[in-house]
């Protein structure tokens, strides 16, 4: 399940920040290091939850700073 969530997060991140297309995305790079501002992170969380058809509130995930943290939090709330 986590690998699926990570894959969706990465796809959404590339959609939001196309400049990352040719970058190697580390699961532990912070969203700030990847160039995502707070609006981008909110959009990323919303898009990811929608694709996973999750009923969780995006507010529960705003503390996530990396792809890894966000994926872990989403899987935990499952």
Secondary structure, DSSP 8 states (H G I E B T S, - for coil): -HHHHHHHHHHHHHHH-GGGTTS---TTSBTTTTT--HHHHHHHHHHHHHHTT----GGGGTT--BHHHHHHHHHHH-
